[in-house]
Amino acid sequence: MAGMEQELWNSVDAYFSSLLVEQDEALSKAARAHVEFDLPDLAVSAPQGKLLHLLARLGRARSILEIGTFGGYSSIWLARALPSDGRLVTIEWERSFAEAAAARLAEAGVAHLVEQHVGRALDILPTLDRPGTAPFDMVFIDANKSDIPAYFDWARKLARPGAVVVVDNVVLGGAVAEPDHPDAGVQGVRRFHEQLAGRTDVVATSIQTVGTKGYDGFTLALITG
Ligand SMILES: C[S@@+](CC[C@H](N)C(=O)[O-])C[C@H]1O[C@@H](n2cnc3c(N)ncnc32)[C@H](O)[C@@H]1O
């Protein structure tokens, strides 16, 4: 049954993508980065990439922070939403992934808009707290799950009031609803939601999704204070 559902979700995503999501060579190559590194598919799906692009454009984002570059797929979607003097700052732990992303960003014609950082996000984020870089208009958090609460604290510090924050992969196959789940990533996502519930300067919701990436979900947060 799960296999049949996945096939159905794939064909619906393929149908929507064929009509609404144009992908050039740079995006198509970035979407295949996991093949080069012999990894599972880590990038957002095509409709999700376009959703990030639309959110950036709806918020008229001029400066975007991304945590988790991988092969640059979501980075291209975000950078292409920026005005000609905009900037995407993106952080990746693994140098070989960042190098692959740099090649794709150049092919996409957006390298001049992108500042790539290589290293542990929690080491790099404090260095971005400087005029000319922060505040950001949008933040996309898509790296290791156990550190999401700390990433969100940084997003709150580095984003302006009115900024949107998107956090990917918050469903974890439904494990997010299990209070005693042993996985550190699941507990990170749970602490993040508890953190959101206690904040008066953020309005947020989390949405479950299905598609080529299976059963998943994301959090959308608006910084209000
Ligand atoms: C899900 S992938 C990002 C996918 C990308 N946003 C996309 O949609 O194309 C997560 C990435 O975060 C990186 N990462 C994991 N832990 C990290 C950390 N502590 N600091 C920086 N990057 C990290 C991983 O190496 C991986 O490339």
The ligand as a Tripos MOL2 file, in Angstrom:
@<TRIPOS>MOLECULE
LIG
   27    29     1     0     0
SMALL
NO_CHARGES

@<TRIPOS>ATOM
      1 C1         18.6610   18.2160    3.4090 C.3       1 LIG1
      2 S1         20.2590   18.7240    2.8980 S.3       1 LIG1
      3 C2         19.9860   20.3330    2.2120 C.3       1 LIG1
      4 C3         19.2310   20.2820    0.9010 C.3       1 LIG1
      5 C4         19.1250   21.6100    0.1930 C.3       1 LIG1
      6 N1         18.5710   22.6390    1.0650 N.3       1 LIG1
      7 C5         18.2360   21.4690   -1.0210 C.2       1 LIG1
      8 O1         17.0140   21.4190   -0.8590 O.co2     1 LIG1
      9 O2         18.7720   21.3990   -2.1460 O.co2     1 LIG1
     10 C6         21.0290   19.1230    4.4380 C.3       1 LIG1
     11 C7         22.4410   19.6200    4.2930 C.3       1 LIG1
     12 O3         22.8320   20.1610    5.5630 O.3       1 LIG1
     13 C8         24.1950   19.8740    5.7600 C.3       1 LIG1
     14 N2         24.4730   19.9190    7.2090 N.ar      1 LIG1
     15 C9         24.1650   18.9780    8.1310 C.ar      1 LIG1
     16 N3         24.5680   19.3600    9.3510 N.ar      1 LIG1
     17 C10        25.1410   20.5850    9.2000 C.ar      1 LIG1
     18 C11        25.7400   21.5000   10.0960 C.ar      1 LIG1
     19 N4         25.8490   21.2380   11.4120 N.pl3     1 LIG1
     20 N5         26.2050   22.6590    9.6000 N.ar      1 LIG1
     21 C12        26.0930   22.9400    8.2700 C.ar      1 LIG1
     22 N6         25.5390   22.1060    7.3840 N.ar      1 LIG1
     23 C13        25.0610   20.9390    7.8300 C.ar      1 LIG1
     24 C14        24.3820   18.4880    5.1590 C.3       1 LIG1
     25 O4         25.7490   18.2490    4.8410 O.3       1 LIG1
     26 C15        23.4610   18.5450    3.9440 C.3       1 LIG1
     27 O5         24.1670   18.9160    2.7950 O.3       1 LIG1
@<TRIPOS>BOND
     1     1     2 1
     2     2     3 1
     3     2    10 1
     4     3     4 1
     5     4     5 1
     6     5     6 1
     7     5     7 1
     8     7     8 2
     9     7     9 1
    10    10    11 1
    11    11    12 1
    12    11    26 1
    13    12    13 1
    14    13    14 1
    15    13    24 1
    16    14    15 ar
    17    14    23 ar
    18    15    16 ar
    19    16    17 ar
    20    17    18 ar
    21    17    23 ar
    22    18    19 1
    23    18    20 ar
    24    20    21 ar
    25    21    22 ar
    26    22    23 ar
    27    24    25 1
    28    24    26 1
    29    26    27 1
@<TRIPOS>SUBSTRUCTURE
     1 LIG1         1 GROUP 0 **** ****
